[in-house]
Amino acid sequence: MDKNWTTIETLRQTRHDWLNKIQIIKGNLELNRIDRVKGIIDEIIVETQNEARLSSLNLPKFTEMLLTSNWNSGSFYCEYEIIDVFKGSADLDELMYRWTAAYFTILDKSLDPAFENILAVSLGEKEVNGMHCSFHMQGRFIDQSAVIEFLERSQTDGQTIELCECNEDELFFKMNINF
């Protein structure tokens, strides 16, 4: 998951992603599915707005990880939403980068890669010196206990995790970080 992308590789992957989106739009236009085309364009607008908000958080390593997470051949697709734009820091960036990289690694090993697994990440600002995140994984787990154990081990004084939903094909938790 941790790849240093060259400028050429980044541009190639971005071009590939945009070509896929254009081909989907073109295919739906050929089928005269105008409402679907409008929906796809709306989805692209929301995705691009979230990318812009994410890039504004002053969390460069964490941002790069989320922006490139779907370029790896992992066992899940990651989508994200930035609820509040807030001012990050180098310490918060390092914490979020390391924690999320470890979470992605354990998640990748714990999911059935033959199944459509989707992780939705949401980020926002806490009222006083902090941030809150939610991680909602829907898919098929091979070993959910390893993920739960990771979550329990990874809590610190400034970082709390609240498990909200846990069943055979869903895991939803909230994380609060004080900084």
C-alpha positions as CSV (number, residue, x, y, z in Angstrom):
1,M,0.0,0.0,0.0
2,D,2.9,2.3,0.6
3,K,4.2,3.2,-2.9
4,N,6.2,6.3,-3.8
5,W,4.4,7.5,-6.9
6,T,6.5,9.3,-9.5
7,T,4.9,12.3,-11.3
8,I,4.6,10.2,-14.5
9,E,2.9,7.3,-12.7
10,T,0.5,9.7,-10.9
11,L,-0.4,11.4,-14.2
12,R,-0.8,8.0,-15.9
13,Q,-3.1,6.7,-13.2
14,T,-5.1,9.9,-13.1
15,R,-5.5,9.9,-16.9
16,H,-6.7,6.3,-16.6
17,D,-9.3,7.1,-14.0
18,W,-10.6,10.0,-16.0
19,L,-10.8,8.0,-19.2
20,N,-12.8,5.3,-17.3
21,K,-15.3,8.0,-16.2
22,I,-15.6,9.5,-19.7
23,Q,-16.2,6.0,-21.1
24,I,-19.0,5.4,-18.6
25,I,-20.6,8.7,-19.5
26,K,-20.2,7.9,-23.2
27,G,-21.7,4.5,-22.8
28,N,-24.7,5.8,-20.9
29,L,-25.2,8.6,-23.5
30,E,-25.2,5.9,-26.3
31,L,-27.9,4.1,-24.3
32,N,-29.8,7.4,-24.0
33,R,-29.6,7.2,-20.2
34,I,-29.5,10.9,-19.7
35,D,-30.6,10.8,-16.0
36,R,-27.8,8.3,-15.3
37,V,-25.3,10.6,-17.1
38,K,-26.4,13.5,-14.9
39,G,-26.0,11.3,-11.8
40,I,-22.5,10.3,-12.8
41,I,-21.5,13.9,-13.4
42,D,-23.0,14.9,-10.0
43,E,-20.9,12.0,-8.4
44,I,-17.8,13.3,-10.1
45,I,-18.4,16.8,-8.8
46,V,-18.9,15.6,-5.2
47,E,-15.8,13.4,-5.5
48,T,-13.7,16.3,-6.8
49,Q,-15.0,18.6,-4.1
50,N,-14.0,16.1,-1.4
51,E,-10.5,15.7,-3.0
52,A,-10.1,19.5,-2.8
53,R,-11.2,19.6,0.8
54,L,-8.9,16.7,1.7
55,S,-6.0,18.5,0.0
56,S,-6.7,21.6,2.1
57,L,-6.3,19.8,5.5
58,N,-2.5,20.2,5.8
59,L,-2.1,16.4,6.1
60,P,0.0,15.6,3.1
61,K,1.0,12.0,3.8
62,F,-2.5,11.1,4.9
63,T,-4.0,12.9,2.0
64,E,-1.8,11.1,-0.5
65,M,-2.6,7.8,1.0
66,L,-6.4,8.4,0.6
67,L,-6.1,9.9,-2.9
68,T,-4.1,6.9,-4.1
69,S,-5.7,4.1,-2.0
70,N,-7.7,2.8,-4.9
71,W,-4.7,2.6,-7.3
72,N,-3.4,-0.4,-5.4
73,S,-4.8,-3.8,-6.0
74,G,-6.1,-4.2,-2.5
75,S,-9.2,-6.1,-1.4
76,F,-11.3,-3.0,-0.8
77,Y,-12.4,0.2,-2.4
78,C,-12.0,3.4,-0.3
79,E,-14.2,6.4,-0.6
80,Y,-14.1,9.4,1.7
81,E,-16.0,12.5,2.7
82,I,-14.6,15.6,4.4
83,I,-17.3,17.1,6.6
84,D,-15.3,20.0,8.0
85,V,-12.1,21.6,6.6
86,F,-9.8,22.1,9.5
87,K,-6.1,23.0,10.0
88,G,-4.0,19.8,10.4
89,S,-0.5,19.6,11.7
90,A,2.7,17.5,11.0
91,D,2.0,15.5,14.2
92,L,-1.6,14.8,13.3
93,D,-0.5,13.9,9.7
94,E,2.0,11.4,11.0
95,L,-0.5,9.9,13.4
96,M,-3.2,9.5,10.8
97,Y,-0.8,8.3,8.2
98,R,0.7,5.6,10.4
99,W,-2.6,4.5,11.9
100,T,-4.5,4.4,8.6
101,A,-1.6,2.5,6.9
102,A,-1.7,-0.1,9.6
103,Y,-5.5,-0.3,9.5
104,F,-5.5,-0.6,5.7
105,T,-2.9,-3.4,5.9
106,I,-4.9,-5.5,8.5
107,L,-8.1,-4.8,6.6
108,D,-6.6,-5.9,3.3
109,K,-5.5,-9.2,4.9
110,S,-8.9,-9.7,6.7
111,L,-11.3,-9.3,3.7
112,D,-12.4,-11.7,1.0
113,P,-10.8,-10.2,-2.1
114,A,-13.4,-11.9,-4.4
115,F,-16.1,-9.8,-2.8
116,E,-17.0,-6.1,-3.4
117,N,-15.7,-4.5,-0.2
118,I,-16.2,-0.8,0.4
119,L,-14.7,1.4,3.1
120,A,-16.3,4.8,3.7
121,V,-14.1,7.2,5.6
122,S,-15.6,10.5,7.0
123,L,-13.5,13.2,8.6
124,G,-14.5,16.3,10.6
125,E,-13.4,18.7,13.2
126,K,-14.3,18.4,16.9
127,E,-15.4,21.5,18.6
128,V,-12.2,21.9,20.7
129,N,-8.8,20.9,19.4
130,G,-9.5,17.6,17.8
131,M,-10.9,15.7,14.9
132,H,-13.4,12.9,14.5
133,C,-13.4,10.2,11.9
134,S,-15.7,7.4,11.1
135,F,-14.8,4.2,9.2
136,H,-17.6,2.2,7.8
137,M,-16.5,-1.1,6.2
138,Q,-19.1,-3.1,4.2
139,G,-18.0,-6.4,2.7
140,R,-17.1,-9.9,3.5
141,F,-14.6,-10.6,6.3
142,I,-12.4,-13.6,6.4
143,D,-11.0,-12.7,9.8
144,Q,-12.9,-9.9,11.5
145,S,-11.4,-10.7,14.9
146,A,-7.9,-9.5,13.7
147,V,-9.4,-6.1,12.8
148,I,-11.2,-5.8,16.2
149,E,-8.0,-6.7,18.0
150,F,-6.1,-4.1,16.0
151,L,-8.7,-1.5,16.9
152,E,-8.5,-2.4,20.6
153,R,-4.7,-2.3,20.6
154,S,-4.4,1.0,18.7
155,Q,-6.2,3.3,21.2
156,T,-4.2,5.8,23.1
157,D,-4.8,8.6,25.6
158,G,-5.4,11.1,22.8
159,Q,-7.2,8.7,20.4
160,T,-10.4,6.9,21.3
161,I,-12.3,4.3,19.2
162,E,-16.0,3.6,19.6
163,L,-17.2,0.4,18.0
164,C,-20.8,1.2,16.7
165,E,-21.7,-1.8,14.5
166,C,-20.0,-5.2,14.1
167,N,-21.5,-8.1,12.3
168,E,-20.3,-10.6,9.7
169,D,-20.4,-8.2,6.8
170,E,-20.1,-4.8,8.4
171,L,-17.8,-2.9,10.7
172,F,-18.5,0.7,11.7
173,F,-16.5,2.7,14.3
174,K,-15.8,6.2,15.2
175,M,-12.4,7.6,16.2
176,N,-11.8,10.8,18.1
177,I,-8.4,12.4,18.2
178,N,-7.3,15.3,20.5
179,F,-4.5,17.6,19.4
